[in-house]
Amino acid sequence: MPARPILRILLNVLPSNPETNTAVKPILNLLLLTALLVLGNSRLLAADRGVLVREAVIYLSPDTGSSKLGQAERGRELVLLDKTRNWLHVEALLGFKQTPDPAFVEDEDVEGKTVSGWVLDTGIVWASTTNGDRILFGAAVDSEDEASRRHGRRGAAQDALRLYRRVFDLFPNAALAGEALYRAADIKWQIDKADMRSRPSAREKENYLRSGIDEESMKQVMKKFPSSKWAQLAAFHLIDNKLCGDWQGSSKCPDKEADIYEKYVKEHPESPAAPEALYNAASRRAALIEIYKTEEQPKKSEQSKGSAMALAQQLISQYPQSDWSSRGQTLLFLVQQGVPTYGNAMQ
C-alpha cells in the first residue's frame, strides 16, 4: 500500500514508546490524519481531472437559479471537488494572471482566473472516460473547422487549441497524443505568425530585427515525440524565424533561405513538409537568377539557374505524388524558358 512508507517515516521520528507520554498520542493521530488527507487529495487531483467539450456556466450552488460565477469555454480543465445528483463541485482552471498554467498553451484568456463553483454533470471528459482521447480530438477538429469558416464561432481557434492540448495532457500515451500536441502547437504558431506579420518590423530585411514567433510549443513536440512526423513538421515551422522579412532585392536573403530549406530536406527526407521545403529552395534559386543579374554577377546567375533546375527535378522525381511536384514542374518550365520568376522583368 502506498501509505505504508509514509507511516513508517512518521513512526521513526516519534519516541519508540509513545504511550509513556500522553501528549504524543494526539500528535501521532494528527500526523496520521494529515498523511491520509494528503494521500487522499493527491489521488483525487491525479484521477479527477476533466475537460469540457461544451461551454459551461459555473454556478454558486447546484441550482440553475443561483448566481452565475462565470463561464468556461471548451477545452477548459476542471478539478472535481465534490458531486451531488446531477451536479459537480469543481475548480475551473481559466488561467492565472501571474503564473499561467504550465501545462497549458497560452491563449487570449491569459488574464483569466481559477473559479470554484458548480456545473451540470454533462459534456465532461475524464481520464477514465472510454475513448476519451478520441472524443476530445473530435471536438478539437470540429472547433478547428468552425474557426476556418468565414463567420465561424468566435474563439473557435482557441477552443481547438485547448482541446488538442488536453488530449496530450489527459491521455499522454494515446495514439493521438503526438498529433494532438502538434496541432495545438500549429494553431498557436499560425496565430502568432499572423500577429508577427502585422507589425512594422515584419518588413525588416534581417530576421533578428523583427519580433520572432515563440518556439516553445514546437520544441515541446520535438522533445516529447522526437522520432515522429509531428516532430519533423515542428522543425519545419521553426524555419519561419530564420527567414528575412523582405529581401529588398538583395541576394543574401534568398541564398541563405535556400540553404536552410535544402538542409531541412537532407535531414528530414521523409517529412511531410519535405516537398514544400524543396520547392521553396528551388524557387529561391530561381529568384536569384534575376537578382544576380541586377548585381552584375552573371556567373552566379547561371549557377543559380542550374541549381534551380536541379532542385525542381529532384522534387518531381522524389515526391511525384505531391502537389508541390506539379508546382515544381511549372517552375522548371519557366526557368528552362528563361521566364523571370522574381521582380518586374518583362520579355
C-alpha positions as a Markdown table, in Angstrom:
| # | Residue | x | y | z |
|---|---|---|---|---|
| 1 | Met | 0.0 | 0.0 | 0.0 |
| 2 | Pro | 1.4 | 3.5 | -0.8 |
| 3 | Ala | 0.6 | 4.8 | 2.7 |
| 4 | Arg | 3.0 | 2.4 | 4.4 |
| 5 | Pro | 6.3 | 4.2 | 3.7 |
| 6 | Ile | 4.9 | 7.5 | 4.9 |
| 7 | Leu | 3.6 | 5.8 | 8.1 |
| 8 | Arg | 7.0 | 4.2 | 8.7 |
| 9 | Ile | 8.7 | 7.6 | 8.4 |
| 10 | Leu | 6.2 | 9.2 | 10.8 |
| 11 | Leu | 6.8 | 6.4 | 13.3 |
| 12 | Asn | 10.6 | 6.8 | 13.0 |
| 13 | Val | 10.5 | 10.4 | 14.1 |
| 14 | Leu | 8.5 | 9.7 | 17.3 |
| 15 | Pro | 9.7 | 8.1 | 20.6 |
| 16 | Ser | 9.9 | 4.3 | 20.5 |
| 17 | Asn | 7.4 | 4.1 | 23.4 |
| 18 | Pro | 4.8 | 6.9 | 22.7 |
| 19 | Glu | 2.3 | 5.5 | 25.3 |
| 20 | Thr | 4.5 | 6.7 | 28.1 |
| 21 | Asn | 3.8 | 10.3 | 27.1 |
| 22 | Thr | 0.1 | 11.2 | 26.8 |
| 23 | Ala | 1.0 | 14.3 | 24.7 |
| 24 | Val | 2.4 | 12.2 | 22.0 |
| 25 | Lys | -0.7 | 10.2 | 21.1 |
| 26 | Pro | -2.7 | 13.2 | 19.9 |
| 27 | Ile | 0.3 | 14.3 | 17.8 |
| 28 | Leu | 0.6 | 10.8 | 16.3 |
| 29 | Asn | -3.1 | 10.8 | 15.4 |
| 30 | Leu | -2.9 | 14.3 | 13.9 |
| 31 | Leu | 0.1 | 13.3 | 11.8 |
| 32 | Leu | -1.6 | 10.1 | 10.6 |
| 33 | Leu | -4.7 | 12.0 | 9.7 |
| 34 | Thr | -2.6 | 14.6 | 7.8 |
| 35 | Ala | -0.9 | 11.8 | 5.9 |
| 36 | Leu | -4.2 | 10.2 | 4.9 |
| 37 | Leu | -5.6 | 13.6 | 3.8 |
| 38 | Val | -2.5 | 14.3 | 1.7 |
| 39 | Leu | -2.7 | 10.9 | 0.1 |
| 40 | Gly | -6.4 | 11.2 | -0.5 |
| 41 | Asn | -6.2 | 14.6 | -2.0 |
| 42 | Ser | -3.3 | 13.7 | -4.2 |
| 43 | Arg | -5.2 | 10.7 | -5.6 |
| 44 | Leu | -8.3 | 12.9 | -6.1 |
| 45 | Leu | -6.3 | 15.5 | -8.0 |
| 46 | Ala | -4.5 | 12.9 | -10.1 |
| 47 | Ala | -7.6 | 11.0 | -11.0 |
| 48 | Asp | -10.5 | 13.5 | -11.1 |
| 49 | Arg | -9.4 | 15.9 | -13.8 |
| 50 | Gly | -11.8 | 16.6 | -16.6 |
| 51 | Val | -12.1 | 18.6 | -19.8 |
| 52 | Leu | -15.1 | 20.4 | -21.1 |
| 53 | Val | -16.3 | 19.7 | -24.6 |
| 54 | Arg | -19.0 | 22.2 | -24.3 |
| 55 | Glu | -19.4 | 25.7 | -22.8 |
| 56 | Ala | -20.4 | 25.5 | -19.1 |
| 57 | Val | -21.9 | 28.1 | -16.8 |
| 58 | Ile | -20.4 | 27.9 | -13.3 |
| 59 | Tyr | -22.9 | 28.5 | -10.5 |
| 60 | Leu | -22.6 | 29.5 | -6.9 |
| 61 | Ser | -24.7 | 26.4 | -5.8 |
| 62 | Pro | -26.1 | 23.3 | -7.5 |
| 63 | Asp | -29.1 | 25.2 | -8.9 |
| 64 | Thr | -29.5 | 26.9 | -12.2 |
| 65 | Gly | -31.4 | 29.7 | -10.3 |
| 66 | Ser | -28.3 | 30.5 | -8.2 |
| 67 | Ser | -25.8 | 33.2 | -9.1 |
| 68 | Lys | -23.5 | 32.7 | -12.1 |
| 69 | Leu | -19.8 | 32.9 | -11.2 |
| 70 | Gly | -18.5 | 32.7 | -14.7 |
| 71 | Gln | -18.4 | 30.7 | -17.9 |
| 72 | Ala | -15.8 | 28.1 | -19.0 |
| 73 | Glu | -15.2 | 27.5 | -22.7 |
| 74 | Arg | -14.5 | 24.2 | -24.5 |
| 75 | Gly | -11.2 | 22.7 | -23.6 |
| 76 | Arg | -11.0 | 24.2 | -20.1 |
| 77 | Glu | -9.8 | 21.8 | -17.3 |
| 78 | Leu | -11.9 | 21.0 | -14.3 |
| 79 | Val | -10.8 | 19.5 | -11.0 |
| 80 | Leu | -13.5 | 17.6 | -9.2 |
| 81 | Leu | -14.1 | 18.6 | -5.5 |
| 82 | Asp | -17.5 | 17.0 | -4.8 |
| 83 | Lys | -20.6 | 15.8 | -6.5 |
| 84 | Thr | -24.3 | 15.6 | -5.8 |
| 85 | Arg | -27.1 | 14.2 | -8.0 |
| 86 | Asn | -26.6 | 15.8 | -11.5 |
| 87 | Trp | -24.1 | 18.5 | -10.3 |
| 88 | Leu | -20.4 | 18.7 | -9.8 |
| 89 | His | -18.5 | 20.9 | -7.5 |
| 90 | Val | -15.3 | 21.9 | -9.4 |
| 91 | Glu | -12.4 | 24.2 | -9.7 |
| 92 | Ala | -12.4 | 25.5 | -13.3 |
| 93 | Leu | -9.0 | 26.5 | -14.4 |
| 94 | Leu | -9.5 | 29.6 | -16.5 |
| 95 | Gly | -5.9 | 30.8 | -16.4 |
| 96 | Phe | -3.8 | 32.8 | -14.0 |
| 97 | Lys | -2.8 | 36.4 | -14.0 |
| 98 | Gln | 0.7 | 35.9 | -12.6 |
| 99 | Thr | 1.6 | 32.3 | -13.3 |
| 100 | Pro | -0.2 | 30.8 | -16.4 |
| 101 | Asp | -0.8 | 27.1 | -16.2 |
| 102 | Pro | 2.5 | 25.5 | -17.3 |
| 103 | Ala | 0.6 | 22.5 | -18.9 |
| 104 | Phe | -1.5 | 24.9 | -20.9 |
| 105 | Val | -0.8 | 26.5 | -24.3 |
| 106 | Glu | -1.3 | 30.3 | -23.8 |
| 107 | Asp | -4.2 | 31.9 | -25.5 |
| 108 | Glu | -6.1 | 35.2 | -25.4 |
| 109 | Asp | -7.6 | 34.4 | -21.9 |
| 110 | Val | -4.3 | 34.6 | -20.1 |
| 111 | Glu | -5.9 | 37.2 | -17.8 |
| 112 | Gly | -8.4 | 34.7 | -16.5 |
| 113 | Lys | -8.6 | 33.1 | -13.1 |
| 114 | Thr | -9.5 | 29.9 | -11.2 |
| 115 | Val | -13.2 | 29.7 | -10.2 |
| 116 | Ser | -14.7 | 27.2 | -7.7 |
| 117 | Gly | -18.4 | 26.5 | -8.3 |
| 118 | Trp | -21.0 | 24.1 | -9.5 |
| 119 | Val | -21.5 | 22.8 | -13.1 |
| 120 | Leu | -24.0 | 20.3 | -14.6 |
| 121 | Asp | -22.6 | 16.8 | -14.9 |
| 122 | Thr | -22.7 | 16.7 | -18.7 |
| 123 | Gly | -20.2 | 17.1 | -21.6 |
| 124 | Ile | -17.1 | 16.5 | -19.5 |
| 125 | Val | -14.3 | 14.0 | -20.5 |
| 126 | Trp | -12.4 | 12.4 | -17.6 |
| 127 | Ala | -9.2 | 10.3 | -17.7 |
| 128 | Ser | -11.5 | 7.3 | -17.1 |
| 129 | Thr | -13.9 | 8.1 | -20.0 |
| 130 | Thr | -14.0 | 5.4 | -22.6 |
| 131 | Asn | -12.4 | 6.7 | -25.9 |
| 132 | Gly | -11.9 | 10.0 | -24.1 |
| 133 | Asp | -8.9 | 10.8 | -26.3 |
| 134 | Arg | -10.9 | 10.4 | -29.4 |
| 135 | Ile | -13.8 | 12.4 | -28.0 |
| 136 | Leu | -11.5 | 15.4 | -27.2 |
| 137 | Phe | -9.7 | 15.1 | -30.5 |
| 138 | Gly | -13.0 | 15.0 | -32.4 |
| 139 | Ala | -14.2 | 18.1 | -30.5 |
| 140 | Ala | -11.0 | 19.8 | -31.4 |
| 141 | Val | -11.4 | 19.0 | -35.1 |
| 142 | Asp | -14.9 | 20.4 | -35.0 |
| 143 | Ser | -13.7 | 23.7 | -33.4 |
| 144 | Glu | -10.8 | 24.0 | -35.9 |
| 145 | Asp | -13.3 | 23.5 | -38.8 |
| 146 | Glu | -15.5 | 26.1 | -37.2 |
| 147 | Ala | -12.6 | 28.5 | -37.0 |
| 148 | Ser | -11.8 | 28.1 | -40.7 |
| 149 | Arg | -15.3 | 29.3 | -41.7 |
| 150 | Arg | -15.8 | 32.9 | -42.7 |
| 151 | His | -18.5 | 33.5 | -40.0 |
| 152 | Gly | -17.4 | 30.8 | -37.6 |
| 153 | Arg | -17.8 | 30.7 | -33.9 |
| 154 | Arg | -15.9 | 33.4 | -32.1 |
| 155 | Gly | -13.0 | 31.9 | -30.2 |
| 156 | Ala | -13.2 | 28.6 | -32.0 |
| 157 | Ala | -9.4 | 28.6 | -32.8 |
| 158 | Gln | -8.6 | 29.0 | -29.1 |
| 159 | Asp | -11.1 | 26.2 | -28.3 |
| 160 | Ala | -9.4 | 23.9 | -30.8 |
| 161 | Leu | -6.0 | 24.7 | -29.4 |
| 162 | Arg | -7.1 | 23.9 | -25.8 |
| 163 | Leu | -8.9 | 20.7 | -26.8 |
| 164 | Tyr | -6.0 | 19.4 | -28.8 |
| 165 | Arg | -3.6 | 20.2 | -26.0 |
| 166 | Arg | -5.8 | 18.5 | -23.4 |
| 167 | Val | -5.7 | 15.2 | -25.4 |
| 168 | Phe | -2.0 | 15.2 | -24.6 |
| 169 | Asp | -2.4 | 16.4 | -21.1 |
| 170 | Leu | -5.1 | 13.8 | -20.1 |
| 171 | Phe | -4.0 | 10.9 | -22.4 |
| 172 | Pro | -0.2 | 11.3 | -23.0 |
| 173 | Asn | 0.2 | 7.7 | -24.1 |
| 174 | Ala | -2.7 | 7.6 | -26.5 |
| 175 | Ala | -2.1 | 7.1 | -30.2 |
| 176 | Leu | -3.5 | 10.5 | -31.0 |
| 177 | Ala | -1.3 | 12.3 | -28.4 |
| 178 | Gly | 1.5 | 13.3 | -30.7 |
| 179 | Glu | -0.7 | 14.6 | -33.4 |
| 180 | Ala | -2.9 | 16.5 | -30.9 |
| 181 | Leu | 0.1 | 18.2 | -29.3 |
| 182 | Tyr | 1.4 | 19.2 | -32.8 |
| 183 | Arg | -2.0 | 20.5 | -33.9 |
| 184 | Ala | -2.2 | 22.6 | -30.7 |
| 185 | Ala | 1.3 | 24.0 | -31.4 |
| 186 | Asp | 0.4 | 24.6 | -35.1 |
| 187 | Ile | -2.7 | 26.7 | -34.3 |
| 188 | Lys | -0.7 | 28.7 | -31.8 |
| 189 | Trp | 2.1 | 29.1 | -34.4 |
| 190 | Gln | -0.3 | 30.4 | -37.0 |
| 191 | Ile | -1.9 | 32.9 | -34.6 |
| 192 | Asp | 1.5 | 34.2 | -33.5 |
| 193 | Lys | 2.7 | 34.3 | -37.1 |
| 194 | Ala | -0.2 | 36.4 | -38.2 |
| 195 | Asp | 0.4 | 38.7 | -35.3 |
| 196 | Met | 4.1 | 39.0 | -36.2 |
| 197 | Arg | 3.4 | 39.8 | -39.8 |
| 198 | Ser | 1.0 | 42.5 | -38.9 |
| 199 | Arg | 3.8 | 44.5 | -37.2 |
| 200 | Pro | 6.0 | 47.1 | -38.9 |
| 201 | Ser | 9.1 | 45.1 | -38.1 |
| 202 | Ala | 7.9 | 42.3 | -40.3 |
| 203 | Arg | 9.3 | 44.2 | -43.3 |
| 204 | Glu | 12.8 | 44.3 | -41.9 |
| 205 | Lys | 15.3 | 42.6 | -44.1 |
| 206 | Glu | 17.2 | 40.8 | -41.3 |
| 207 | Asn | 15.2 | 38.3 | -39.2 |
| 208 | Tyr | 16.8 | 39.4 | -36.0 |
| 209 | Leu | 15.3 | 42.9 | -36.4 |
| 210 | Arg | 11.7 | 41.6 | -36.2 |
| 211 | Ser | 9.7 | 40.0 | -33.5 |
| 212 | Gly | 10.1 | 36.3 | -33.6 |
| 213 | Ile | 7.5 | 33.6 | -33.1 |
| 214 | Asp | 7.5 | 31.8 | -29.8 |
| 215 | Glu | 9.1 | 28.4 | -30.4 |
| 216 | Glu | 8.4 | 26.7 | -27.1 |
| 217 | Ser | 5.3 | 24.8 | -28.2 |
| 218 | Met | 7.0 | 23.4 | -31.3 |
| 219 | Lys | 10.1 | 22.4 | -29.4 |
| 220 | Gln | 7.9 | 20.6 | -26.9 |
| 221 | Val | 6.5 | 18.5 | -29.8 |
| 222 | Met | 10.1 | 17.7 | -30.9 |
| 223 | Lys | 11.1 | 16.8 | -27.3 |
| 224 | Lys | 8.0 | 14.6 | -26.5 |
| 225 | Phe | 7.8 | 12.8 | -29.9 |
| 226 | Pro | 11.4 | 13.0 | -31.3 |
| 227 | Ser | 11.1 | 10.3 | -34.0 |
| 228 | Ser | 7.6 | 11.2 | -35.3 |
| 229 | Lys | 6.5 | 13.0 | -38.3 |
| 230 | Trp | 5.0 | 15.6 | -36.0 |
| 231 | Ala | 8.5 | 16.5 | -34.8 |
| 232 | Gln | 9.6 | 16.8 | -38.4 |
| 233 | Leu | 6.7 | 19.2 | -39.1 |
| 234 | Ala | 7.5 | 21.2 | -36.0 |
| 235 | Ala | 11.1 | 21.5 | -37.2 |
| 236 | Phe | 9.8 | 22.9 | -40.5 |
| 237 | His | 7.8 | 25.6 | -38.7 |
| 238 | Leu | 10.9 | 26.7 | -36.9 |
| 239 | Ile | 12.4 | 27.8 | -40.2 |
| 240 | Asp | 10.0 | 30.8 | -40.2 |
| 241 | Asn | 12.0 | 32.5 | -37.6 |
| 242 | Lys | 15.1 | 32.3 | -39.8 |
| 243 | Leu | 13.6 | 33.9 | -42.8 |
| 244 | Cys | 14.1 | 37.5 | -43.9 |
| 245 | Gly | 11.2 | 39.9 | -43.6 |
| 246 | Asp | 11.8 | 41.5 | -47.0 |
| 247 | Trp | 14.6 | 40.6 | -49.5 |
| 248 | Gln | 14.8 | 44.2 | -50.7 |
| 249 | Gly | 16.3 | 42.9 | -53.9 |
| 250 | Ser | 19.4 | 41.5 | -52.2 |
| 251 | Ser | 20.9 | 38.1 | -53.0 |
| 252 | Lys | 21.9 | 37.5 | -49.4 |
| 253 | Cys | 18.4 | 36.6 | -48.2 |
| 254 | Pro | 17.2 | 34.1 | -50.8 |
| 255 | Asp | 20.6 | 32.5 | -50.9 |
| 256 | Lys | 20.6 | 31.9 | -47.1 |
| 257 | Glu | 17.0 | 30.7 | -47.2 |
| 258 | Ala | 17.6 | 28.3 | -50.0 |
| 259 | Asp | 20.5 | 26.8 | -48.0 |
| 260 | Ile | 18.2 | 26.4 | -44.9 |
| 261 | Tyr | 15.5 | 24.6 | -46.9 |
| 262 | Glu | 18.0 | 22.3 | -48.7 |
| 263 | Lys | 19.5 | 21.4 | -45.3 |
| 264 | Tyr | 16.0 | 20.6 | -44.0 |
| 265 | Val | 15.3 | 18.2 | -46.9 |
| 266 | Lys | 18.6 | 16.4 | -46.3 |
| 267 | Glu | 17.9 | 16.0 | -42.6 |
| 268 | His | 14.2 | 15.1 | -43.0 |
| 269 | Pro | 13.7 | 13.4 | -46.4 |
| 270 | Glu | 10.6 | 11.5 | -45.1 |
| 271 | Ser | 9.0 | 14.6 | -43.6 |
| 272 | Pro | 5.5 | 15.5 | -45.0 |
| 273 | Ala | 7.0 | 19.0 | -45.3 |
| 274 | Ala | 10.0 | 17.9 | -47.4 |
| 275 | Pro | 8.3 | 18.5 | -50.8 |
| 276 | Glu | 7.4 | 22.1 | -49.8 |
| 277 | Ala | 10.8 | 22.7 | -48.4 |
| 278 | Leu | 12.4 | 21.5 | -51.7 |
| 279 | Tyr | 10.1 | 23.7 | -53.7 |
| 280 | Asn | 10.9 | 26.7 | -51.5 |
| 281 | Ala | 14.6 | 26.1 | -52.1 |
| 282 | Ala | 14.1 | 25.8 | -55.9 |
| 283 | Ser | 12.0 | 28.9 | -56.1 |
| 284 | Arg | 14.6 | 30.9 | -54.2 |
| 285 | Arg | 17.4 | 29.7 | -56.5 |
| 286 | Ala | 15.2 | 30.7 | -59.4 |
| 287 | Ala | 14.7 | 34.2 | -58.0 |
| 288 | Leu | 18.5 | 34.5 | -57.7 |
| 289 | Ile | 18.8 | 34.2 | -61.5 |
| 290 | Glu | 17.4 | 37.8 | -61.9 |
| 291 | Ile | 18.8 | 39.1 | -58.6 |
| 292 | Tyr | 22.4 | 38.3 | -59.5 |
| 293 | Lys | 21.8 | 39.9 | -62.9 |
| 294 | Thr | 21.0 | 43.2 | -61.2 |
| 295 | Glu | 24.1 | 42.8 | -59.0 |
| 296 | Glu | 26.1 | 42.2 | -62.2 |
| 297 | Gln | 27.2 | 38.7 | -61.3 |
| 298 | Pro | 26.4 | 36.7 | -64.5 |
| 299 | Lys | 28.4 | 33.7 | -63.4 |
| 300 | Lys | 26.4 | 33.3 | -60.2 |
| 301 | Ser | 23.2 | 33.9 | -62.1 |
| 302 | Glu | 23.9 | 31.0 | -64.4 |
| 303 | Gln | 24.9 | 28.8 | -61.4 |
| 304 | Ser | 21.6 | 29.6 | -59.8 |
| 305 | Lys | 19.7 | 28.6 | -62.9 |
| 306 | Gly | 21.4 | 25.2 | -62.8 |
| 307 | Ser | 20.7 | 24.8 | -59.1 |
| 308 | Ala | 17.0 | 25.8 | -59.5 |
| 309 | Met | 16.5 | 23.3 | -62.3 |
| 310 | Ala | 18.3 | 20.5 | -60.4 |
| 311 | Leu | 16.2 | 21.1 | -57.3 |
| 312 | Ala | 12.9 | 21.2 | -59.3 |
| 313 | Gln | 13.9 | 17.9 | -61.0 |
| 314 | Gln | 14.6 | 16.4 | -57.6 |
| 315 | Leu | 11.2 | 17.5 | -56.3 |
| 316 | Ile | 9.5 | 16.0 | -59.4 |
| 317 | Ser | 11.3 | 12.6 | -59.1 |
| 318 | Gln | 11.5 | 12.3 | -55.3 |
| 319 | Tyr | 7.9 | 13.4 | -54.5 |
| 320 | Pro | 5.8 | 12.7 | -57.6 |
| 321 | Gln | 2.5 | 12.4 | -55.8 |
| 322 | Ser | 2.8 | 15.8 | -54.0 |
| 323 | Asp | 1.1 | 18.9 | -55.2 |
| 324 | Trp | 4.4 | 20.6 | -54.8 |
| 325 | Ser | 5.7 | 18.3 | -57.5 |
| 326 | Ser | 3.3 | 19.9 | -60.0 |
| 327 | Arg | 4.4 | 23.3 | -58.9 |
| 328 | Gly | 8.0 | 22.2 | -59.3 |
| 329 | Gln | 7.1 | 21.2 | -62.9 |
| 330 | Thr | 5.8 | 24.7 | -63.6 |
| 331 | Leu | 8.9 | 26.3 | -62.0 |
| 332 | Leu | 11.2 | 24.1 | -64.1 |
| 333 | Phe | 9.3 | 25.0 | -67.3 |
| 334 | Leu | 9.7 | 28.7 | -66.6 |
| 335 | Val | 13.4 | 28.5 | -65.8 |
| 336 | Gln | 14.1 | 26.4 | -68.9 |
| 337 | Gln | 12.2 | 29.0 | -71.0 |
| 338 | Gly | 14.1 | 31.9 | -69.4 |
| 339 | Val | 11.0 | 33.4 | -67.9 |
| 340 | Pro | 11.8 | 35.6 | -64.9 |
| 341 | Thr | 10.2 | 34.3 | -61.6 |
| 342 | Tyr | 11.2 | 37.3 | -59.5 |
| 343 | Gly | 11.0 | 41.1 | -59.9 |
| 344 | Asn | 9.4 | 43.2 | -62.6 |
| 345 | Ala | 11.4 | 41.9 | -65.6 |
| 346 | Met | 9.3 | 41.5 | -68.7 |
| 347 | Gln | 10.2 | 39.9 | -72.0 |
